[in-house]
Amino acid sequence: MTTPEITIATPADRDAVVGSLVAAFVKDPVLRYLFPDEETYPQYAAIFFGHLFDRRVHRSSIWTIGGGASVAIWEPPAGQPAEPPADAPAAGHGSPEEASYPADVLARVQAYDETVHAALPTFPFWYLGVLGTHPDSAGRGWGRAVMRAGLERVAEEGLPAILETSNPGNVELYRRAGWEVIGSMSEPVHTWFMQQSPR
């Protein structure tokens, strides 16, 4: 069985990508900390991943495979030029998250985001913000394939790559893929920060 082509996501891939990520992260410690209620998890997680997708898709830094079944959402280094669409919402006031979450959920999302970003390195790096595969496509190596596609782009720029995970089982998986733990935080969810140095 041949592996499908890896492509850079476009706005047309949004629904498939968001659907895959909502399904992939249903038991993820961070997503369940942010959205603990079973009834509202699908709705709030879709808003969360949709917002991440919308912020990155115009930067050509989202790699997908299998029609969006597996996806890696990368954030280029701060300072790289970006040209968001004219109708893209600005971060902060008026963002989709602010308009769609109740106040307690919004506060939790914003506080977690601020805590993570305060713990990230200050040097330039590519950030692997999301890596996920729809459960129906798990075990095919697609997640590793889309991650590698992003790492190839990172290598071209000679910069390190950073990710964070709160899933203990993922730490060893990432280690085997060349990542190393560079730090951790214990609150509000135990999270490991990992780096892959320039090759």
N, C-alpha and C positions, 0 to 999 in steps of 0.2 A: 504494500500500500504506500503510495507516494505521499509525501508531506505537502499540504497545500502551500501556496505562495504566501510569503509574509509581505504585507502591504502597510503603507502609512495611512492611518485613518483619515477619513474626510467626514464632514458633517453628516453625510448619508449613512455612516456607520453608527451614529449615536445610539439609536434604540437597541441594536444588537449588542454593542459594547456595554451599555448600562445594564441590560438584562443579564448578561453573562456575569458581570461583577456583583450585582445584587445576589445572584445565586451562589457565586463563589465564596462570598464573605459572610454567609448567613451564620456561621459559627465563629467568626473571627473575634478575638477578645476586644479589639478597639471598636469595631462596628457595633458589637453588642453592648459595650459600655456607652457609646454615644446614643444608640437606639435600642434600649433593652426590651421594649414592648413588642411582643410577637405580632400583634395586629398592625402596628404602624411601621414595623421595620421595613417591609418592602417599599412603602411610599417614601419614607425618609432616606433610606439608602439610595433609592433611585435619584432623589434630589441631590444627595451628596456626590454620587459618582457622575451625574449629569453636569454638575457644576465644575468638577475637576476636568471632565472631558471638554466642556466649552472653553475653559481657560487655556487648554493646551493644544486643541486641535489645529488652530491657526499657526502654531509653531512647528508643525510637522514633526512632532516628538511623541506620537502615539503609534506604536506598532501593533498590528493585529494579524491573526491567522484564523483560518476556518470561518470566514465571514463574521469575525468578531467573537468567536468562541473563546479565544485566548487573547489577552491584551496586556501590554506594558505601557503605562503612562509615565513619561519622563518629563522632568522640568529642566530646561536648559539653565546654565549658570546665570545668576543675576547679572544684569547689565547687557546681556545679548539683546540685539534689537528684536522687537516684536511688532507685528502689525495686525492687531486684532480687527475684526470686522467693525465697520462703523456702528452697527447696531448692537455690538457686544456690550453687556452690562458691565459697569465698572465694579471693581471690588469694593467691599464695604457697603455703604448705604445703597439700597436699591438692588443688591445682589439677589439672585434667586433664593439663596438660603435664607436671607433675612425675610423675604416675602413669604416663605413657605413653611418655616419651622415655628412651632410655639416657642415662647420666650425661654423656657427652661432648656429645651433641646438646643436652641441657638446658642445659649450661653455655654452649654457643655461642649458643643462643636468648636466654638471660637476659643474657649479656654484650652482645649486639648491642642488645637492648631498652634496657638501661641507657645505652649509649653514645648512642643516638639521643635518648633523653629528656633526657640531660644537655645536648644541643646545641639543644634546642627553646627558643623564647622563654619568658620568665618572665611576660609579660603574658597576660591572658585571651584565648583564641582557640578556634575550632573546628578540629579536627584531622581532615583527610581521611586516615584510616589505610590504607584499601584502596579502590582503584577498579579493577575488572576486568570483562572480558566473555568469556564462553565463546567459543573460536575459531570455533565453528559460527555464531555470531551477530555476528562482527566485521564492521566496515564499515558498519553501519547507523546509527551515531550514537547508539547507546543509552548508551554510556559517558558521553558528553558530557551526555546528557539526565538521567541519574541524578545526575551531578555537579552540574548546574544546580539540580536539586530541592533538594539539600542547601545550595547557596549561597543559595537564596532564603530558607531558614530562617535561615542565618547573617546575611543582610542584615537580617532582622527584628530581630535583636538588636544590630545596629550594631557587630559585632565582626569582626576579621580572620579569615581562614582560612589554615591552614598545612598543607602536605603535604611529604613527602620522596619522592624517587625516585632509584633507582640506575641507571635505564635512560637512557642519554644521549639516545636518540631521543624520550623522553617530555618532555624539558625544553622543546623547541621546541613540542611539541603543547600543553603547559600554558601556555606563553607566549602562544600564539595564543588561548587561552581566558581570558586576563586575569591570569595568575599571573606573578610576577617572582621571580628567584633572590635570596635574602637571605643565603645562606651555603652552605657545603659542608663535608664531612669526607672524609678520604681513607682512613681505616682503620675497620673491617676491609674495608669495601667502599666505593668512591667513591660518595658520596651527596650530592645537591643538596637544599637546603631552599628551599621556595618559598612565597610569601605572596600572597594576594589581599586587598587592603584593603577596608574597609567601603564599600558603595556608598550 
